[in-house]
Amino acid sequence: MKARAFDYARPGSVTEALAAFAANPEASYIAGGQSLVPALALRLQAPSLLIDIAHIATLRGVDVAAGWLRIGALTTHAEMLTNPLIALHAPLLREAAPHVAHPAIRNKGTIGGSVALADPASEFPAMMLATGAEIEIANARGTRRVPADAFFLGLYQTAMALGELLVAVHIPIVRAGHRCAFDELTRRRGDYPIVGAGILAEFDNDVVIDARIAFLSVGATPVRAKQAEAVLVGGKLDNAAIAQAQTALDDDLDPADDEQLPAAVRLHLARVLLGRLLGRIMA
């Protein structure tokens, strides 16, 4: 199939992009297009106007200010792999980046597009939860920042209103006591994961003083495992604590049966993956 006919606009600023959408509420923003273009070809989406934001300079760049790492929405998945500021200050994102699809997609796909789409099987939306990120959103009145815990509302649903534009993500800078790990289980490299998870834990000597665990591919949104987190905080990370955290996943995750995998199997694999990741952090 081919996409239906549409008009095209190439604004030079965020203000112009927002104005273009306000004038045509049936529009769609496009940057890397790695999700939108296939949807257009299959006619799952049929906007009357495409607003190309890929050339807006203010949506690019990675910088550090006041304890936060700001990553512009147009930062590609490939740049998440290579940018030294991301590797230094948000290593969990660097660990997740190689698992995103394939090199061709990583070269064009953007962090802003991935987070705004909110695919529950994608790596970066879940890592926004694991890092305690805040999402910067622009509208006609200015900008606002929404904590990742309040951003993902449902399947492909976020706290963004119609016409708003994701302009950046803000990640708290890691400290010396932080340790992180990411991995996912897939049938083939580059496939959507059966289950994936990222962990960012903070230690004071050998005691866990904070933990954030986020799963992907286990529900309609990325999911934080808050009960498993609570088991870990305040104690030493050892084999007994890991086993208790794995058991706590029964209260955190409620995957649905689907054509590919029963829910019980997916939950079992989530426990296995959590054990592996915590074992890496313990080591």
N, C-alpha and C positions, 0 to 999 in steps of 0.2 A: 504494500500500500504506500501511498504518498500523502504527505501532509496537505491539509486544505490550504487554500490561498490565505495569505495574511499580509498585513502591512508591516513595515520595518522602521524602527527609529534607533538612532545612535546618539544618545545624549552625552554631553561632555561633563556633567556633574551629577551628584546625587539629587540636587534640587530639580534639575531638568528631568531626571528619570522619574521622580515622584510626580512631577507635573504632567508628564506624558501618561502615566498610569491614571491619574485623576481625571484626565480628559477622555480616557477609554478604559473603564473598569473591566472590560473583557480581555485586557492585555495580559501578557506574561513577561517577566524578566528572564533574560538569558545571559549566561556568562560562559562557563565551560560547555554546557549543553549535554553533558554525558547522561543525564536522566531525561531531560526535556526533549531532546531530538528524537530518541526512540519512541517516546510517548506521542510526539507529533506524527511520526511515520505510521504508527498504528492507529492514529486518530483517537487515542485515549484522551488527548487534550486538543482543543481546536481554538486557540486564541485568535482574535481578529488582528492583534498587533503584537509583535515581538519587540521588546525594549532591550537593546543590546547594551549591557553595562560593563562589558569586558574591557573598555578603554577608559574607564573613569579612574584617574590616577589616585584619588584619595582612598579608593578601596584596596589599594596595594600596600605592601610594606609590613615589616615586623619590627617592633621596637619595644623597649622596656621603660616603664614609668611607674613610680610610686608602688613598687611591689607587685606589679602586674605585667604580664607579657601580652601585648596587643598584636593580634594576627589579623591583617586585613582580609576581607571576605574573598578577594580574588587570589589569595595565596593558593597555589596548586598543591595537589597531593604530593607531587614530586618535590616541591619546595619544602614540604613538611619533612621530607627525608634528608634534605641537604642543608637547610638553614642552620647555622651554628647557634643562633640565639634560641631556637626551638630545642635543639639537642641539649643545650646547657640548662635552660630554665623550665622546659616542659618535656622532659625525657619520655614520659608515657606516650605523648603524641608521636614522638619519633619512633618508639617501639611499635606503635599501631600502624604507621604509614606503610610499611612494606606489604602489609596484608590487604591493602585496598586494591581489589581487582587486579589489573594488569598494567604494565608500564605505559601503554598507549592511553589508557584511561587516566592514569595518574598524571600524565603530562598535560591534560586539558581540564580534568575535573578540579573543582575548587572546594576549599573548606567551607565557604559560605553556602555554596549550593548544597553540599552534603548535609550540613546542619539544618538549613531551611527546609529541605525535603523531609527530613526526619524519618528516613527509612529505618525501621527497627532492626534490620539486619546489617546496617552499615556501621563501620568502626567508629567514625568520629563523633556522631551523636552520643553514643554511649560514653566515649572518653570525655565529652563535656561534663557528664555527670561525675565521672571518676576524678576529674581534676578540680571540681568545684568552680567551673567556668561561669562567666556571665556573658550574655549575648547582647551585643549592641545593635539596636534597631532604629532606623530612621523613618520619620514620617513628616508631614507638612509642618508640624509644630516644633520639630527638633529631633533629638535622639533620647532614647531611654535604654537602660541596661536591665535585662531580665536574668535572674539566676537560672542556671541550667535545670535545677530541680523543679522550677515552675514553668519551664519553656515547652516541654514535650507533653502534650495533652491527650493524644490519641493516635490512632494509625494515620500517619502523614498529617497530623494536626499539631499546630504549635500555638504559642501565645501571640504570634504575629497577626495583625489585622490585615484585611484586604488592602493591597497597595503598599503596605510597608515593605521596607528593604533592609535586609540584614547587611550591616556594613563592616562588622568585625566581631571577633570573639576575644574575650579577655581571660587569661589564665593566671591564677595565683602562682607566683614564682616559687619553685621548690626550695626547701631549706636543707641544711646539712643532714638532718635526721630523716629525711624522706628516702623511701625505697619504693620502686615500682616494678610492675611486670605486666605483660600483655601476651595473650595467645588466643588462638581460636582453632576449632576443629572443623575441617572441611573435607568433602569428598575428593576434591582436586584443588590444587593451588589456584587461587583466583576466583573460585566459586563463592557464592554467598555462604557464610558459615552455618553449620548446624547449630553451633553455640560458640560464643566468644566472650571474653571478659578481660577487663583491665583493673588493676589494683594500684592505689597510691596510699601507702601507709607511712606514718611518721613515728619514729622511735625516740625515746629518751633512754640512752644506754640500751638495754635489752627489752624495755617495756614499750608496748604499743600504746601511744597516746592519742592517735587518731587513725582512722582507716576509712577509705572510700572504695567500694567494690561495685563495679557496674557491668552488667551483662547485656549482650546483644543477641538477637534471634531467639528470645525466650518469651516474647509477648508482643502486644501491639505498639509498645514504645520501648526504648531502652529502659533498663530497670536497675535501680540501686538495691543491693542486698543489705538492707539496714539491720536485719536481725543477725546476719553473719558478721557484720561490722561490730555490732554491740558485743558479741561474744569475744572478739579479739581485743577490744579496747580495755586497757587497764591491766593487762597481763602479759606474760612473756609468750612469744610465738614459738610453740613447740608442737610436737605431733599430736598431743591431746587437744590443744587449742584448735589445730587445723581440723581434726575430726569433729569437734563441736561446731565449728563454722560450717562444715559440709552438711551436718545434720540440720542446722538452722536454715539452710536453703529451702527446706520444705515449707517454711513460713514466708519466704521471700519471693519465690518464683511459682508461677502457675501457668506453665505453657499449655497450649491447646494441642489436641490431636490434629494432625494434618495428613495429607496424602503421602508424605515422605517419611514421617516418623511419629510414633506414638508419644504422647506427652511424657509418659513414665521414662522412656528411653532418653528423651532430651533432658529431663531433670537429672537422671543418672549421669549423663555426660557433663552436665554443669557441675555436679559434685566432683567428678574426676578432674575437670579443668581447674576448679578452685583449689583442689589439693595440690595440683602441679604448680600453680602460680604462687601459692603461699609457701610451698616447699622451696621455690627459687628464692623468694624473699628471705626466708629463714636461713638459707645457705649463704 
